[in-house]
Amino acid sequence: MHADALEKLIHRHGPGWRLLAAQWSENPDDCVQEAILRLIRQTPAPDEPAAWVFRVVRNLALSEKRRDQTRRDHVEGVGLTRNHWSTPDPSIGLQLDEIQAALNVLT
């Protein structure tokens, strides 16, 4: 695709691509930029480049949304698990000074 044609395409459809990406992505500009880079690399160029970029922008934004949700779910799950690990168990009965004394004996 020639630079002039790409520039016209971006000026004409860029705001729409960004608006579409913003529905699902916290980084709509990144989605649009990535889609444009993929368009430039396409060989041969798509017959309808504007529609092609709309589809790629949508797919990138939705993929980002799914990744972010998976990451949030994972972090929440780890947070729930960590609470069990970091909460002291009163049934153990060891105090900090007892632990320090035992460590001093070892050294």
C-alpha positions as CSV (number, residue, x, y, z in Angstrom):
1,M,0.0,0.0,0.0
2,H,1.3,3.4,-0.9
3,A,2.0,6.0,1.7
4,D,-0.5,8.5,0.3
5,A,-3.3,5.9,0.2
6,L,-2.4,4.8,3.8
7,E,-2.5,8.4,5.0
8,K,-5.9,9.0,3.4
9,L,-7.2,5.8,4.9
10,I,-6.0,6.7,8.4
11,H,-7.4,10.3,8.2
12,R,-10.8,9.0,7.0
13,H,-11.2,5.9,9.2
14,G,-8.8,6.4,12.1
15,P,-11.3,8.0,14.5
16,G,-13.8,5.2,13.8
17,W,-11.1,2.6,14.4
18,R,-10.2,4.2,17.7
19,L,-13.8,4.5,18.8
20,L,-14.4,0.8,18.0
21,A,-11.3,-0.2,20.0
22,A,-12.2,2.0,22.9
23,Q,-15.4,-0.1,23.5
24,W,-13.3,-3.0,24.7
25,S,-9.7,-1.8,25.2
26,E,-8.1,0.5,27.7
27,N,-5.4,1.2,25.0
28,P,-7.4,1.9,21.8
29,D,-4.5,3.7,20.2
30,D,-2.3,0.7,20.6
31,C,-4.9,-1.6,18.9
32,V,-5.2,0.8,16.0
33,Q,-1.5,1.2,15.6
34,E,-1.0,-2.6,15.7
35,A,-3.7,-3.1,13.1
36,I,-2.2,-0.5,10.8
37,L,1.2,-2.2,11.1
38,R,-0.4,-5.5,10.2
39,L,-2.0,-3.9,7.2
40,I,1.3,-2.6,6.0
41,R,2.8,-6.1,6.3
42,Q,-0.1,-7.8,4.4
43,T,1.0,-9.3,1.1
44,P,-1.1,-8.9,-1.0
45,A,-3.0,-6.0,0.4
46,P,-6.6,-6.7,1.3
47,D,-9.3,-5.7,-1.2
48,E,-11.1,-3.6,1.3
49,P,-8.3,-2.2,3.6
50,A,-10.7,-0.1,5.8
51,A,-12.9,-3.0,6.5
52,W,-9.9,-5.3,7.1
53,V,-8.5,-2.9,9.6
54,F,-11.9,-2.5,11.4
55,R,-11.9,-6.3,11.8
56,V,-8.3,-6.5,13.0
57,V,-8.9,-3.6,15.5
58,R,-12.0,-5.3,16.9
59,N,-10.2,-8.6,17.3
60,L,-7.2,-7.0,18.9
61,A,-9.3,-5.0,21.4
62,L,-11.4,-8.1,22.3
63,S,-8.2,-10.2,22.8
64,E,-6.8,-7.5,25.1
65,K,-10.0,-7.4,27.1
66,R,-9.9,-11.2,27.5
67,R,-6.2,-11.1,28.5
68,D,-6.9,-8.4,31.1
69,Q,-9.9,-10.3,32.5
70,T,-7.8,-13.5,32.8
71,R,-5.0,-11.5,34.5
72,R,-7.5,-10.0,37.0
73,D,-9.0,-13.3,37.7
74,H,-5.6,-14.8,38.3
75,V,-4.5,-12.0,40.6
76,E,-7.7,-12.3,42.6
77,G,-7.2,-16.0,42.9
78,V,-3.6,-15.6,44.0
79,G,-4.7,-13.0,46.5
80,L,-7.2,-15.3,48.0
81,T,-4.7,-18.1,48.2
82,R,-2.0,-15.8,49.7
83,N,-4.2,-14.7,52.5
84,H,-4.2,-18.3,53.8
85,W,-0.4,-18.6,53.5
86,S,0.4,-15.3,55.2
87,T,-2.1,-15.5,58.0
88,P,-0.3,-16.8,61.2
89,D,-1.7,-20.0,62.6
90,P,-2.3,-19.5,66.3
91,S,-2.2,-23.2,66.9
92,I,1.5,-23.4,66.2
93,G,2.3,-21.3,69.3
94,L,5.8,-20.2,68.3
95,Q,6.6,-16.6,69.1
96,L,9.1,-14.4,67.3
97,D,11.6,-14.5,70.2
98,E,11.5,-18.3,70.3
99,I,12.2,-18.5,66.6
100,Q,15.1,-16.0,66.9
101,A,16.6,-18.0,69.8
102,A,16.4,-21.2,67.8
103,L,18.1,-19.5,64.8
104,N,20.8,-18.1,67.1
105,V,21.5,-21.7,68.3
106,L,22.0,-22.8,64.7
107,T,24.5,-20.1,63.9
